[in-house]
Amino acid sequence: MTGDSQLRFVDEKHLLGGPDPAVIYTTHVLPEKIAIDLAYARSHSLGGDVRILARTLALPFALALDRVRARQGILRVWFRAATSASLLALVFVLAASRLP
């Protein structure tokens, strides 16, 4: 149901966005998932399972926080561009008002 490999590759769709997703999956993603699952099988413990469950329960909140941060980044870029455009427009208006 859940595990370290599922948590590590929660955004797998993003990783497979290249020109040949099948090749990327079979050469990069799948071997890493198998390695993660084998490491778990070799060293699983109750504490490790509790950690995985806690990370799984926290995942929706972490994803929501990432979305909020991404939106804030977009707003910062937009605000900077809007501020620059406003200042430039103000300069043009002031320069035009000084023309005879």
N, C-alpha and C positions, 0 to 999 in steps of 0.2 A: 504494500500500500504506500508506504513512504520509507525513505531511507536517504542516506547521504548523497547517493548519485541522483536521486530525484530532486533533492533540494539544490544540489550543485547545478543541475541543468534545468531549472525551472523555466528559464527563458530559452529553451532549445530552439524554438522557431526562429528567433533572432540569429542564432548561430548558423542556421542552415539557409540563410538568405543569399548565398553566393550563386554562382552560375551552375554548379552541379551539386545540389544538396545531398544526393545519395552518396557521392564520393566523400564529401565532407563528413557525413555521418559515419560511414564505414571505416574511414581512415583516422578520424580524430575523436569524434564524440563517443562512438561505441567502445573503442578500446579503453578510453578513460573511465567510462561508466563501469565496464567490467572490472577494471583495476580497483575502483572504489568499492564495488560490491565484494570483491574477493578480500580486500583488506578488512571489510566489516565482518565477513564470515570467519576470518582468522582471529579476530580480536573482539568479538561482540561481548557486551556486558549489559547488565541491567542499567547501570549508570549511563552507558552510551545510548541505550534505547530511550531512556528518559530524556536525554539531550536531544535526540532526533525528534521525539514527540514535541518537545518544547519549541524547537526550531520550526516544526511543521505548523504548530498552532500560532506562532508569531509571524509566519510567512505572509498572510494576507495584510497584516498591519505594515510590514516592511515594504511590500509592493505598493500599498497606498501611499506610504511616505515617499517612496521613490517617484511616484507620479506627481505628488505635490511639489517635490523639489524640481522636477523637470519643468513643470508649469511655471514655477518661480523663475527658473533660468530663462524661459521664453519671455516672461514678462519683463525681466531685467533687460534683455536684449531689445525688446520692443520699446521700453521706456527710454533707453539710451538713444535709439534711433529717433523716436518722437521728439525727445529733447533737442537733439542736434538739428532736426528739421525745423523745429520751432525757432530755435536761435538763428538759423540761417534765414528763415522767412522774416524774422525781426530785423536782421541786418539789411535785407533787401528793402524792406518797407522804410527803414530809417534812411537808407541811401537814396531811395526814390523820392522821399519827402524833401531832400536837400537839393534835388535837381531844380533848375529854374523853370 
